[in-house]
Amino acid sequence: MGESAAHAIVQNRNTNTGMGTFTQDLRYAARQFRRSPGFFAVAAILIALGIAANTQIFTLVNTLLLRPLPVRDPQNLVQLFEIRAKLPAYPYFDYPLYKQLAHDSSSLFQMVGQWEWTLPLERGTSTERSHAVGVTENFFSDLGVRPLMGRVLEKGDDHVAVVSYAYWTRSFGRDPKVLDQAVRLKGHSYQIVGVAAEQFTGVVVDSGPDLWIPFANTIEFSGAPHPSLDNFVVEVIARLRPGVSREQAEQETAASWTRYMEEGAVRDPQHYKDHLEGRLEVRSIAYGLSPIRDQSRIALLLLLAGTARAT
């Protein structure tokens, strides 16, 4: 008998032996299952729960730590913060300063502003508390965000709204006829013109608004006797210009911010003097903002490590 034929016979025997062992294991498992069906059912459920838990943990960690913001070129996206001793980072700036920076900055471009409101929202006969965000007219276009349905906010829009995917699901049951329907915010009517993509919840990744409205319309929610947008504050988000580092942008923007605060302190010392004790910081938000991530980064990394080890 040739060497190749002998090798084939050995391989065949090994295969048969392997198949025989596998068949025996199946028969043994079947007998054990018949004897203790409850045990096997519980085991199957625990395995399924373990897989589901690992999946949920990875999804959470991926959302908070690993996935960039679903916007165009997230790597050059930054946000401005005021830093003062013993206080949390402060993200709000006078609207006139936002306009000045948007016009004058040579290190930042595509600057957008936003301001959050908690308002009563009426739809039909029902009323609920809603989280609305007033955004400047270039918010969606400069972030490069496209809608799931309809359109986003545009220049010249008045009393229109883009609803979030979560709100569309919760309140409209994903009804495609949501477009052109009206909701009322604190008594003011807004026509729905678009639904945001599921992945986009704004720049905060662990929560999101119910809807976005034009920033100019938010003047209606002011309690001042003679409201003006120049008395509002906004969060300032922008992009680094090509070839400009975050440190360079911070240096230029901080100089403009300091001049603005010094001029403000002449007009209103009580309001602006405390701000002069702080400093301005330009932070990357390529992965979005997340209070949960800021407070629990180590715990999230440990969860991710534990999930990887379990698998």
C-alpha positions as CSV (number, residue, x, y, z in Angstrom):
1,M,0.0,0.0,0.0
2,G,1.4,3.4,-0.9
3,E,2.1,6.1,1.6
4,S,-0.6,8.4,0.3
5,A,-3.2,5.7,0.5
6,A,-2.2,4.9,4.1
7,H,-2.4,8.6,5.0
8,A,-5.9,8.8,3.5
9,I,-7.1,5.7,5.5
10,V,-5.7,7.3,8.7
11,Q,-7.5,10.6,7.9
12,N,-10.7,8.8,7.2
13,R,-10.5,7.0,10.5
14,N,-9.8,10.2,12.4
15,T,-12.8,11.8,10.7
16,N,-15.1,8.9,11.5
17,T,-13.8,9.0,15.1
18,G,-14.5,12.7,15.3
19,M,-18.0,12.4,13.9
20,G,-18.6,9.5,16.3
21,T,-17.6,11.5,19.2
22,F,-19.7,14.5,18.1
23,T,-22.7,12.1,17.7
24,Q,-22.1,10.7,21.2
25,D,-22.0,14.2,22.7
26,L,-25.3,15.1,21.0
27,R,-26.9,12.0,22.3
28,Y,-25.6,12.6,25.8
29,A,-26.8,16.2,25.7
30,A,-30.2,15.0,24.6
31,R,-30.5,12.5,27.4
32,Q,-29.4,15.2,30.0
33,F,-31.9,17.6,28.6
34,R,-34.7,15.0,29.0
35,R,-33.7,14.4,32.6
36,S,-33.3,18.1,33.5
37,P,-35.2,20.3,31.1
38,G,-35.5,23.2,33.6
39,F,-31.7,23.3,34.2
40,F,-31.0,23.6,30.5
41,A,-33.8,26.2,30.0
42,V,-32.2,28.4,32.7
43,A,-28.7,27.9,31.3
44,A,-30.0,29.0,27.9
45,I,-31.6,32.0,29.3
46,L,-28.5,33.0,31.3
47,I,-26.3,32.6,28.2
48,A,-28.8,34.8,26.2
49,L,-28.8,37.4,29.0
50,G,-25.0,37.4,29.1
51,I,-24.8,38.0,25.3
52,A,-27.5,40.7,25.5
53,A,-25.8,42.4,28.4
54,N,-22.5,42.4,26.6
55,T,-24.2,43.9,23.5
56,Q,-25.8,46.6,25.6
57,I,-22.6,47.5,27.4
58,F,-20.6,47.7,24.1
59,T,-23.4,49.8,22.6
60,L,-23.2,52.2,25.5
61,V,-19.4,52.4,25.5
62,N,-19.3,52.8,21.7
63,T,-21.8,55.7,21.9
64,L,-20.0,57.5,24.7
65,L,-16.3,56.8,24.0
66,L,-15.6,55.3,20.6
67,R,-18.0,56.8,18.0
68,P,-17.4,60.3,16.6
69,L,-20.2,62.7,16.2
70,P,-22.3,61.9,13.2
71,V,-21.5,65.2,11.5
72,R,-19.2,66.2,8.6
73,D,-15.5,66.2,9.6
74,P,-16.0,65.8,13.4
75,Q,-12.3,65.8,14.0
76,N,-12.0,69.6,13.6
77,L,-15.1,70.4,15.6
78,V,-14.6,72.5,18.8
79,Q,-16.6,74.3,21.5
80,L,-15.8,77.3,23.6
81,F,-15.9,77.2,27.4
82,E,-15.2,79.7,30.1
83,I,-13.1,78.2,32.9
84,R,-13.2,79.7,36.4
85,A,-11.7,78.2,39.6
86,K,-13.9,75.8,41.6
87,L,-16.7,76.1,39.0
88,P,-17.8,73.7,36.2
89,A,-16.8,74.7,32.7
90,Y,-19.3,77.3,31.5
91,P,-20.4,77.0,27.9
92,Y,-22.5,80.1,27.5
93,F,-21.4,83.4,25.8
94,D,-23.2,86.6,25.0
95,Y,-24.9,86.5,21.6
96,P,-23.1,89.7,20.5
97,L,-19.7,88.0,21.3
98,Y,-20.8,85.0,19.2
99,K,-21.6,87.3,16.2
100,Q,-18.3,89.1,16.7
101,L,-16.2,85.9,16.7
102,A,-18.1,84.5,13.8
103,H,-17.3,87.6,11.7
104,D,-13.7,88.3,12.9
105,S,-12.1,85.0,13.7
106,S,-9.2,83.9,11.4
107,S,-8.7,80.6,13.2
108,L,-12.3,79.4,13.5
109,F,-15.0,79.1,10.8
110,Q,-18.5,77.7,10.3
111,M,-19.4,79.0,13.8
112,V,-22.9,78.1,15.0
113,G,-24.8,78.9,18.2
114,Q,-27.5,77.1,20.2
115,W,-29.6,77.7,23.3
116,E,-31.7,75.2,25.2
117,W,-35.2,75.7,26.5
118,T,-37.6,73.6,28.6
119,L,-41.0,74.5,27.4
120,P,-44.6,73.3,27.5
121,L,-45.4,71.6,24.1
122,E,-49.0,71.2,23.0
123,R,-50.1,68.8,20.3
124,G,-53.8,68.4,19.8
125,T,-55.3,68.2,23.3
126,S,-52.2,66.9,25.0
127,T,-49.5,69.0,26.7
128,E,-46.0,67.8,27.8
129,R,-42.8,69.2,28.9
130,S,-40.3,69.4,26.0
131,H,-36.7,70.0,25.5
132,A,-36.3,72.5,22.6
133,V,-33.1,73.9,21.2
134,G,-32.9,77.3,19.4
135,V,-30.2,77.1,16.8
136,T,-28.6,79.7,14.4
137,E,-29.7,79.4,10.8
138,N,-26.4,77.7,9.7
139,F,-26.5,75.0,12.4
140,F,-27.4,72.0,10.3
141,S,-25.7,73.1,7.1
142,D,-22.4,73.9,8.7
143,L,-22.4,70.7,10.8
144,G,-23.2,68.8,7.6
145,V,-26.3,67.1,9.0
146,R,-29.0,65.8,6.7
147,P,-32.6,64.9,7.8
148,L,-34.2,61.5,7.7
149,M,-37.3,63.0,6.3
150,G,-38.2,66.5,5.0
151,R,-35.6,69.2,5.4
152,V,-33.4,70.9,8.1
153,L,-33.7,74.5,9.2
154,E,-32.6,77.1,6.7
155,K,-31.9,80.8,6.4
156,G,-35.0,82.9,6.7
157,D,-37.1,80.1,8.5
158,D,-39.7,81.4,10.8
159,H,-41.8,79.3,13.3
160,V,-40.7,75.9,11.9
161,A,-39.2,72.9,13.6
162,V,-37.1,69.8,13.0
163,V,-38.1,67.0,15.4
164,S,-35.7,64.5,16.7
165,Y,-36.0,60.8,15.8
166,A,-36.7,59.9,19.4
167,Y,-39.6,62.4,19.7
168,W,-41.0,61.4,16.3
169,T,-41.0,57.8,17.5
170,R,-42.4,58.5,20.9
171,S,-45.1,61.0,20.0
172,F,-45.9,60.3,16.4
173,G,-45.3,56.5,16.2
174,R,-42.9,57.2,13.2
175,D,-45.9,58.4,11.2
176,P,-44.5,59.7,7.8
177,K,-47.3,62.2,7.7
178,V,-45.6,64.1,10.6
179,L,-44.4,66.7,8.1
180,D,-46.4,69.9,8.0
181,Q,-48.1,69.1,11.3
182,A,-48.1,71.8,13.9
183,V,-47.1,71.9,17.6
184,R,-47.3,74.7,20.0
185,L,-44.4,75.8,22.2
186,K,-45.5,78.0,25.1
187,G,-48.5,79.0,23.0
188,H,-46.6,79.7,19.8
189,S,-47.3,77.5,16.7
190,Y,-44.4,75.7,14.9
191,Q,-44.8,73.7,11.7
192,I,-42.7,70.5,11.5
193,V,-40.6,70.5,8.4
194,G,-38.2,67.6,9.0
195,V,-37.2,64.6,11.1
196,A,-33.6,64.3,12.2
197,A,-31.6,61.1,11.6
198,E,-31.7,58.6,14.4
199,Q,-27.9,58.9,15.0
200,F,-28.0,62.7,15.4
201,T,-29.0,64.0,18.8
202,G,-27.1,67.3,18.7
203,V,-23.6,67.6,20.2
204,V,-24.6,65.9,23.4
205,V,-24.4,62.1,22.9
206,D,-26.1,60.8,26.0
207,S,-29.3,62.9,25.6
208,G,-31.0,64.9,23.0
209,P,-33.7,67.5,22.3
210,D,-37.2,66.9,21.2
211,L,-37.0,69.5,18.5
212,W,-34.8,72.3,17.0
213,I,-36.3,75.7,16.2
214,P,-34.8,78.9,14.7
215,F,-32.8,80.8,17.3
216,A,-34.5,84.1,16.3
217,N,-37.9,82.7,17.4
218,T,-36.7,82.0,20.9
219,I,-37.1,85.7,21.7
220,E,-40.8,84.8,22.2
221,F,-39.9,82.8,25.3
222,S,-38.1,85.7,27.1
223,G,-39.7,87.1,30.2
224,A,-38.1,90.5,29.7
225,P,-40.4,93.5,29.0
226,H,-38.5,94.5,25.9
227,P,-36.6,91.3,24.8
228,S,-33.7,91.5,22.4
229,L,-31.5,88.6,21.0
230,D,-28.5,90.6,22.1
231,N,-29.4,89.9,25.7
232,F,-29.4,86.2,25.1
233,V,-26.5,83.8,25.6
234,V,-25.5,80.9,23.3
235,E,-23.3,77.9,23.2
236,V,-20.6,78.5,20.6
237,I,-19.5,75.6,18.3
238,A,-17.1,76.0,15.4
239,R,-14.5,74.3,13.3
240,L,-10.7,74.8,13.3
241,R,-9.5,76.3,10.0
242,P,-7.1,74.0,8.0
243,G,-3.6,74.2,9.4
244,V,-4.7,75.8,12.7
245,S,-4.1,74.1,16.0
246,R,-6.5,74.1,18.9
247,E,-3.9,76.1,20.9
248,Q,-3.6,78.8,18.2
249,A,-7.4,79.1,18.0
250,E,-7.6,79.3,21.8
251,Q,-5.0,82.1,21.9
252,E,-6.8,84.2,19.3
253,T,-10.3,83.6,20.6
254,A,-9.2,84.2,24.2
255,A,-7.8,87.6,23.2
256,S,-11.1,88.6,21.6
257,W,-13.0,87.3,24.6
258,T,-10.8,89.3,27.1
259,R,-11.3,92.5,25.1
260,Y,-15.1,91.9,25.1
261,M,-15.2,91.3,28.8
262,E,-13.1,94.3,29.6
263,E,-15.4,96.5,27.5
264,G,-18.4,95.0,29.2
265,A,-16.9,95.6,32.7
266,V,-16.8,99.3,31.8
267,R,-20.5,99.3,31.1
268,D,-21.6,96.9,33.8
269,P,-18.9,96.1,36.3
270,Q,-21.1,94.0,38.5
271,H,-22.0,91.6,35.7
272,Y,-18.6,91.3,34.0
273,K,-16.0,91.6,36.7
274,D,-16.2,87.9,37.8
275,H,-15.8,86.8,34.2
276,L,-12.4,88.6,34.0
277,E,-11.1,86.2,36.7
278,G,-11.6,83.3,34.3
279,R,-10.1,82.2,31.0
280,L,-11.4,80.9,27.7
281,E,-10.8,77.4,26.6
282,V,-11.3,75.8,23.1
283,R,-12.1,72.1,23.5
284,S,-12.4,69.4,20.9
285,I,-15.9,67.8,20.7
286,A,-15.1,65.3,17.9
287,Y,-16.8,62.7,20.1
288,G,-19.5,65.0,21.3
289,L,-20.3,66.1,24.9
290,S,-21.3,63.6,27.5
291,P,-21.8,64.3,31.3
292,I,-21.9,60.6,31.8
293,R,-18.6,60.1,30.1
294,D,-16.9,62.9,32.0
295,Q,-18.0,61.5,35.3
296,S,-17.6,57.8,34.5
297,R,-14.8,57.3,32.0
298,I,-12.9,54.9,34.1
299,A,-16.0,52.8,34.9
300,L,-16.9,52.7,31.2
301,L,-13.5,51.5,30.2
302,L,-13.6,48.8,32.9
303,L,-17.0,47.7,31.6
304,L,-15.6,47.5,28.1
305,A,-12.6,45.5,29.4
306,G,-14.9,43.1,31.2
307,T,-17.1,42.6,28.2
308,A,-14.0,41.8,26.0
309,R,-12.8,39.3,28.7
310,A,-16.2,37.6,28.9
311,T,-16.3,37.1,25.2
